[in-house]
């Protein structure tokens, strides 16, 4: 190439050459990547190059050469321009180039890497059926020869997948297998989980997910979330828009900044799977449509030195951003998410103790938000207490509560139980006076410096505890508090393994006849006491529920069934009830209704009976909770939807893991119901976009169509052409609108003829 050769980054061929004096027109092959019209005029095309016809111009005399390189790869195409003779410089909208106005013009393709030809229907987990595609579906969808000969049913696929899952030895291996299945075929994934939910709940979420999070960056496979970085807040709206989801297409968003995960602490962007796992439980347990949910990670940095020093860590490599910048980022997220998806429930998960409570209290009346660590955990504890009070025959107003581990979860439980006390007739001061918090520094008192705001409401007056015995470090320990207070309820959220010693349990039972004992920390290595120890230490008197699944305990000839205070018993049904009712916010009454709906499903009065229902049939349990929540939402005046038959409405709203109808056939009514599952057809108005140009699409949608890639090739944009004549390039032997070599060329020809040969009508897409 001579010294006059230049390369110009430019996304489209036609726009670059619109302003030439000659009508050199469009390059037909450009349609493959620009989706622009391929009208052709006065040119011949063969072998990937195009030269002007000798009769078109006399430009060969000048000897100028223009070569256009284009590619379908991620990189933008490059245009090589060289020329001899007279030149005229002009400014294009995107590039400055020098071009000989009278010269020979040639086009040739730049070598490119091969692109995957795998059909979209197989790569989208929402539409992929794998070996369940029938032969007719394979033929219609272009899958012939891409799948084994045998056609399986969903039940056969589920049986084979579960056998594969069972072949793995460790829980982490099983988690990875299920995660990969999730990325291939969502229906099959949820079919396997729903049929073995009690067994797989601890694999899909807690406690196995904690181990997976620690190795997330190192073993990164595929992303199912939206990542919002505090370093680039300007990208927030664009990040959501890449999903192609409309305002009515999202029911639920789970977000986490991963500061306080499952008792294992701060794991930065590694905590992404927390949001993904939470959504999986929503779908498996309550039938929330997996095509209408979003997982979000807020990457605000991390204070975990292990991650910051790891060469494989994929998040922002700086300490956590706090203060005003963090608050502004949260405010921007809430405003953006609620503006784009006004009907979505905004679920907050595993935020730090101070941030979680502050965000909830500040925004709960303005947005449809729910914090599972505070509200969900508190509500499921309420269910346990409600069941326990059926045994003790007491009311909430008679309870004395000690919470060991005064973080976000612990104070959230205190809030819920304190509110129940007020509903039983106590004043605000009286209800808080019946709650004692014990943290790492001992009993929380009002003379301690630096108390978080969420602990201050329950801090005991220093004068009240002046006579309490203190340890060598000057702190008032848990055992002392139990001996002095004689609590009826003891809750553990400290993650301090074996903190409830034999002496502590015996002191608890010495104070009351049937205490409620709830060691809720997880995973197993962090629980305060195992029921196998607590039952004999209490001589079978303690009413126990735990935060992890445990086997029944036999003592003195009685089998004690230990209920798991798993939030999965409550929050999926709560979310479903909010979706069905269209509740504008989450009220305390809705949380209490959910707690009571869980408690009513068991009879705890029998010897060794569980305080909570099992997780074996979470679907039925979640439906019960959803009905109660929707009913309460209507009573509280926050519901935006009403039904004559609420039970049927809840059942209809529950997504089922089955291959429903022929959702891939867009000509069928059943297929129309699932248009939102296809990434190309997310917007409700998109059904009216077929065959429309960019301007018409914008008028229909009210905004630019992000899925229409031919923006710069849109012939209707007069501002782009700046009034210059439309450039045409006719493929030899073809018609305007015809895609070279395509099987649908006849359709383009018919469309051209239908518009009178003007070339103004696009081929329907």
N, C-alpha and C positions, 0 to 999 in steps of 0.2 A: 504494500500500500504506500502511496505517495504521501508527502507531507500534508496534503489537503484532506486526508482521510480523518473523519471524526466519528466518535461513538456517542450516541445520545440515548440515555435511559428514557424509554417511552413505552407506556402500556399498550398502545394500540397503533396499528399501521395507518388506518384511514385518516385519523385526525391530523397526523403529522403532515400528510400530503394534500390536505384539503385545499390549501391556498396556492397550489401551483397553477400556472396559467393553462397547462394542458390538462385534459380530462383523463388522467391516468387511473383514477378510480380506486376501487377496493380490491384487495388481494383475497381471492376466494378462500384460501386456507385460513385466513384470519378468523373466519366464523367459528373455527374449532375452539378458539380461546377467547375471542371477543364477543361472540354471539351477535355480531352485527350483521346487517344485510349483506348479501353477497351478489348484488346486482352487478353485471359485468357488461362492458361496452368497449369495442374496438381494441381487444387484446386477445392474445392466445395464451393458453395455459397448458403446460405439460411438464411432467417430471419435477414438479415442485418449483418451477420457475415461470415467470411471466415476462414476455417482452412485448413492447408496443408493436402494433401492426404497422407495416411500412406505409400503408395508406392513411394511417391516423395522423401522423405528423412527419415532418422532415427532420426530426431531432437527432437521427443517427449521425448527421453531418457534424454535429458539435463533439460527439464522442464522449459525452458525460456518462458517468456510471453511478447508479444509486442501488445499494444492496440493503434489503430489509431483513434482519434476523429476528425471528419471533420464536417463542417457546411456550409450552404449556407448563413449564416448571414454575416453582415459586418465584424464582428470580424474574425481574422485569425484562422484557425483550430489549435488545439493543439494535439500533439502526446505524448502519455504516453508510456514510455519505462521502462521496468524493466527486470531484467535477473538474472539467476543463472549460475554458471559454468564459463567456459572460456569466456572472452570477448575481443573484439577487438575494439579499438577506432579509429574512422576516422573523418575527417572533411568534412562535406558536404558544398556546396556553401553557404548555409544559416544557418546551425546549426551544433553544436557539439553534438554527442550523443554516448552513449555506447550501444552496442547491442550484444546479444549472437548470435553467428553465427550458432549454432546448437540448435534449440529450436522450440517449438510449437509457431505458430503465429496465432493470432486471431484478427479480425476486428469487430468493432461494432460502430454504429452511436451514436453520442452524441445528447441528446435531444435538439431540436431547436425550436425557436418560429415559428409559422406558417407564411408563406409568402403569400402576396396578389396574388390571382390568376386572378385578373382583366386583361383582354386582353390588350395588348399594344396599339392596335388601338383605344381603348376607353380612354386611359390615355394621349395620345398625342393630344393636341388641333388642330394640323395641319391635323390630319387624322380622328378625331372623328366626326361622323355625328349624333350621338345620335339616336333619333327616326326616322331618315331618312334612316337608313340602311334597304335595302330590305330583304325579307326572304332568298333569295338566298345568299346575301352577309353575312347575319348573320350565315348561315350554313357554308359557306366557311371559315369565319374568326373566328369561334369558339364562336359566340355570341348568339347561340340558347338559349333561355330562359333567357337571360340577359337584355332584353329590353321589354317594353310593346308591346302588340300585334299589335296595330295600327302603320302603317308606314306613316309618315308625309312627305310632301314636304318641301323644304326649305322655301317657302313662308308661309306655315302654321306654321312652327317653328318660323319664324320671327314675325308673327302676335301675337302668344302666348307670345313670349319673350317681345315684346313691351308692351303688356297688363300688364305683370308682372312688367315691369319697371315703367309704369304709376301709379301703385298702391302705389309706395313709395312717401312720402311727401317731404322729404328734398333732396337737390341736392347731399349731401354726401351719403345718402342711395342709390341714383341712381348710383352714381359713383362706390360704392362697388358692386352693383348688376352687372354692366357692367364689372367690373374687374373680377369678378368670372366667368361670361360668357366667357370672353376672355380666361381664363385659362382652360375652358372646350371645347369650340368649336370656333375656330377662324373664320371659314367661316360664321357661324351664327352671331357672334359678329359684323363682318364687314358688314354683310347684314343689320342688324338692324341700325347700325350707318349711313351707306350710304343712307338708305331710309329716315332718319330723321336727316341729318347732320346739318342743320341750328339750330335745336333744341338742339342737343346733343353735339355740338362742345364745348359749355361752360361747359358741364358736364365732358366730356372725358379729357379736358385740362383746360385751364384758363377760369374762376377763381376757379372752384371747386377743381381742383387738388392742389391748395395751401392749402386748409383746410385738404385735405387727407394727404399731406406731413407732416403736423404738428403732425398727429396721426399715422404715418407710422410704427414706431417701436412698439408702443403699440398695434396696430392692425395687426401686421405682419401675412400674410397669406401664400403667396407662392412667390418664386423668379423667375423673368423672365429676370434677368440681369446677367452680369458677374461682379464680385466685385474684384477690383484690389486694394490691400492695399499697401500704401507706406512703411509699416513696413515689408512687404515681397515682395520686387520687384522681387526676384528670382522665384516667382510663376507665373509671368505674362504670359509667353508663355504656361505653363501647364494649366493655367486657360482657355485660349482660346481653347486649344486642347481638353478639355473635351467636347466641343460642337460637335466634330466630323465633322467639316466643312472643306472642301477643299479650295484651293486658288481661285477657280472659283465659289464658292458657296455663296459668300457674295457680295451684292451690296452697303450696307449702314451700317455704325456704328455710333450711336449717343452716345456721351460721355459727362459726366458732373461731376464736382467736387462739385457742389451744393453750391458754395460760395455766389452766388447772385441770389436767386430764386424769380422771379415774384414780386420783390419789397418786399418780406418778409424776405430776408436776407439769412444767413448761416444756412443750415439745414443738413449738413453732409450727412451721408448715407441715411437719410430720403428722400433726394432728388432723389433717384433712380427712382421714378415714373415719374420724368420729362423726362428722356430719353425714358422710356416705352411709355409715352403719346405722345411724339413727333413722335415716330415711328408709333403709331396708326394713327396719322393724315396723315403721309406720305402715309400709305396704303389706308385709307378711301378716301383721297382727290386725290391721284395721282396713286393709284394702284401699289405702290411698293410692291413686293412679300413679305409677312410676314415671309415666310420661308427662306428668304435671307437677314435678317437684324439682328443686334445685339445691345442690350442696354448695356452700360458700366457705372459703377460708379467708380470714382477714390476716394477712401477713404484716404484722406490726413489729417484726423482729423477735428476738428471743434472748432470754437471760441464761439459757442453758449453755454453759461453756463447752460441754462435750459436743454440742451441735455446731457451735461457732468455730471450733477447732477441727471439725470433721471435713475432709476434702470432698465428701460426697453430699453434704447438706445442700438442699435445693432452695432454701428460703433466703430471706434478707439476712445478710451477715452483719448485723449490728444489734445492740441492746434494744430491748423493748422501748418503743416510743410511748411516753406517758404525758399526762397533763393536757393542755389545751389542744395540742395537735391530735392526740388520741381522741379526745371528745369530739373534735370537729370531724374526724374520720368516721366515727360512729354515727354522728348526726347526718353526714352525707350519705352513708350507707342506708340508713332508715328512710331518708327522703327519696333516694334513687329507687330503692326496691319497692317502696309503697307507691311511687309514681308510675313505675313501669308495670307493676303487678298489683293493682289496688285490692284484689280479692284474696291475696295470699296471706296466710298466717306466718309471721316472722318468729321462728323458733331460735332462741339463743342457747348455746350449749358450751359448757366448760370454760366460761370466762372466769377471770380471777375474782376472788371474794369481794374486794372493794368495788370493782367495775360492775360486776353482775347486779348487785343490789342497787347501785346508783343508777345504772341504765334502766332497770326495771321501774324504779320509783319515778324517774323523770319522764319516761315515755309511755308508760302503760295506759294512760288516759288519752294519748294522742295517736297511737298506732296499735295495730292488732298484733301484739307481741306476747310471747310466752317464754319464760325461763324455766327449763326443766330442772335444773339443779336446785332452784329455790322453790318454785311453785309445784313442779311435778313430784319431786322427792317429798316435799312437805305434805302433798295430798295423799301419796301412797302410805306415808306414815300415819296420816289421819285414818286411813282405812284400817290399818292394823290396830290403832287405838280404839276405833269404833267397835271392832270385833272384840277386843279385850274387855271393853266396858260392858258388853253383853254378858260376859262371864262374871265380872265383879259386881254388876248391878249398880254401878255408880254413874254419875254425870261428869261432864267435862269440868264443871265448876268445882268439883271436889278433888281435882287432880293436882299433883305437885310434880313438876317436870324438871329433870336434870339432863342437860345435854353435854356430853363429853366430846369436845371438838367443835369449837364455836366459829366455824367458817361459814361460807355461804350456805351450804346445805344445812348445817346444824341450826343456824339462825332462821333459815327459811322454815324449818320444821317448827321451831319455837313460834314463829309468826302464825302459822296455820293453827296450832293448838291454842295459842293465846286468843286468836279470833273466835275459835269455838267456845272458849270460856266466856267471852263477851256475849255470844249468842245465848249462852245459858244464864245470863243475868248479871255477870260481873262487870264492873267498870274497867276502863282501860288500865288504870293504875293497879287495881286488884288483880287483873289477869297477868300483868307483867310481874307482879310481886310473887307469883306462884311459879316463876321460871328461874332456874339457876344455870348459868353457863360456866363450864370448866374448860379452860384452854391450856396451852403448853405452859403458861405462867401460873396455873392454878385457877382458883375461883375468880371470876371476873368481878372486880369491884370498881367503884367510881373514883378511887384515888390513884388508879393506874394511869400512867401517862401514855399518850399515843394510841388510845383505844379507837378502833375503827368505828365509823358511824353506826354500822349495823349491830355492834355489841353494846353501844352506849345505852340503848333503851332498856337493856336487861342487866346492867351493872348493879351489883348489890351495894348498898351504902356501907362504907367502911366501918361506921359505928355499929352496924348490925352484926358484923362478923368479927368484931374485935376480940371476942372470947374464944373463937374457934382455934383449935390446935393447928400449929404450923410445923412444917418440916424443917430440916436443917437449912434449907435454902430460903426459908421465910415464906414459902408458898402454902396455900391451903389446898391440900390434895383432894383427889376424888373420894377416897374412902372417908375422909373427915366430913366432906359435904354430905355424903350418903347417911352417915351416922347422925349428923345434926338435922338434916332436912327430912329424912325418911320418905324419899320420893315414891310415888306410885308408878312413875314411868321413868326409865333410864334408857337414853338413846346414845349410841356410839357412832360418831362420824369422824373420829380422830385419825384413822389409818394407823393407830398405834397397836401393833399386834400383841395380843394377850394382855391388854391393859385392864380388862375386867378379870381380875384374879379371883381365886377362890374366896379370899377374905372380902373382896368387894361384893361378890354375889351373895355370900352369906349375910353380909350387913344389909344388903337390899331386902332379902327375904325376912330378916329379923324385924324390919320396920313395918311391913304390910304383909297381909296374908297371900295375895295373888298379884305380885308386881308384874308390870309389862316390861320385858327386857328386849331391846332392839339393837343388837350389834350390827350395824349396817355397812361398815366399811368394806371395800373390796379393792383388789382381788383377795383371794384366799389368804395370802401371806400377810395381809394387813387387817384382817378381821379382829375385833377386840376380844372375842371369846367364841370358841366353837360350841355348838349346841351339845355335842357329845360330852363336853365338860360341864356346861351350864346346867343341863337337866339334872344330873346327880347332885351337883353342888347345891342346887335349890330344892332338892328332894321332890322334883317334879312340880313345884308350885309356880315357877316362873312361866309366864305366857310369852313365848319366844317367836320372833320372826327375824330373819337375817337378810343381808344384802346379797348373798350368794346362794346358789342352789346347794343344798346339803341333803344327805340321806336321813331317813327316819331314825330316831334314837329309841332304843328299848330300855326301859328302867322300871324295876319292880313289877314286871309282868305287863306293863302298858307300853304300847308303841306310840311315841310322840312324833307327829308329823309337823315338820317345821316349814312354815310358809316363807316364801321368798318375797321380801319387800322390793320387788323389781318394778322400776318405773314403767316397764313395758306393759304392766297390767293396767296402766292408767292413761299415759300420754297418747298412745295411738287412738284410743276411743275418744279422748278429749279433742284431739285434732280433727277426727272424723265428724264429731258433733259440731265443731266450729265451721267446718266446710259445708256441712249440710244446712246449718241454720244461717250461714252467712253472717255470723256475729261480728260486730264492728270492733269489739274488744273482749278480753277475757276477764270476767268478773270473779270476785271471791265466791259468790254463790255458785258459779259454774264449777269451780274447783271443788267445793264441798259436795256438790251433786255428784261429781265424778268419784270422789272418795267413798261416798255412801253407796254408790252403784257397785263399786268393787266389793265392799264389805258385805252387801246383802247376798252375795253369791255363795257364801259359806255359812255353816252353822258351827260356831266354835264351842258350843256348850258341852259336847261330848268329851270323854277322857282322851287326852292326847290329840284333840282335834286341832287342825291348822287355823291360824288367824286369817289367812288369805287364800284365795282360790289358786289352784295350780295353773301353770302356763300352758298346759296341754292343749286347751281349746281357747286360745287368745282371740280368735275371730268372734266367737259367740260373746265372750266377755267384753270385747271392744264395742260390739254392736249395742250391748246393754248400756255401757258407759256413754256412748254417743247419743242414744235416745234421751238419757237423763240430762246430758249437757245441753242438747238442743232445746229440750223442754224448759230448762232453767234459763237459757238465753232468751227465750220468748218471754218468760216471766220477768226477767230483768230489763226487758225493753231494748236489748241490743241486737236482736235477730233481725235480719233483713229479708228472710225468706220464711214463709209459713206453708204448712202442708195439712191437707185433710187427713192423710194417713202417714204419720211421721215414721212409724216402724217400717213401712214399705219404702219410704224415701231413703232411709238409712240403708236398707238392703240394696236398693238400686244404685246407691252411690259407691258401694264397695266393689272395687276392681277385683276380678277373679283371674287367677293364673291359668287361663285356658286360651287356646287358639280360637278366638271368637269369629265365626264367619270367615269371609274372604276379605280381610282388611286391606290386602294389597291391590285388589281390583277397584280402581277409582271410578269405574263405571257403575258399580253396584251401590245400593243404599247402605249396605253394611260397611262398604269401604269408605263411604262418605263420613261415617261416624268416627273413623279413625284417621281423618286427614291430618289432624294436629299431631299425630305420631310421626309423620314424615317430616324430615327437616326442611323440605322444600315447601311445605304447605302448612306452616304454623299459624299464619294470620287467618282469622275467620273470613276475611274478605277475599282471601287468595283464590277462592273458587271462581271469582269473576275476573281473574287476571290473565287467563290463558289467551295468548295471541295479542296481548296489549303491548303498546310501546311504553317507554319509560315515563313519559308525561302522563299517560292515562293511568298507569299504575300508581303514580304519586297522587293523582286526584282521588283514586279509589281508597288508597290506604291513609291518605292525609299526611304522608311522610314519604321520603325516598324508599324505594323497595331494595333492601340490602341483598336480596337473593338474585337481583337482576344484574348480571355482570356485563351487560352491553351498554353501560351508561355513555361512554365516549363514542360509541358507534351508533347511537340513536339518531336517525336522520331527522327526527322532529326537532332537534335542538338547534334552532336558528342562531342562538348566541354562540354556539361552538363553531358553526360554519361561517358566522359573521357575514351572512348574506351571500356568500359565494355559491356558485352552482354546485348542486349535488354531484359528487364524483361517482362514476360507474365503471365497472369492469366486468365484462361479460365473459363467462366461461364458454369456451368453444363448444357449440352443440348443446348448450344448456339454456335455462331461462332464469331471469332474475328471481332470487329467493331460493334457488336450488343449492343444496349442500352437496358438494362434489362427492360422488361415490356413495352417498348415503342411501340406505334402504328406503327412506321416506322421501326420496327425490320427487316421486310422482305426486305426493301430497303438496309439495312446494309448487310444483307446476300447476296443479289444480287451483291452488290459492292465488297464483299469479293470474291465471286466466279469469278467475272469479272477480278479480278487481279490475278487469278490463285491460290487463297488460301493463298497468301503470307501475307495478312493483311496489305499491304503497302498503300492501298488506303482508304482514309477517306470517311465516308458517306457524300454525298453532303449536305451542310447546306442550 
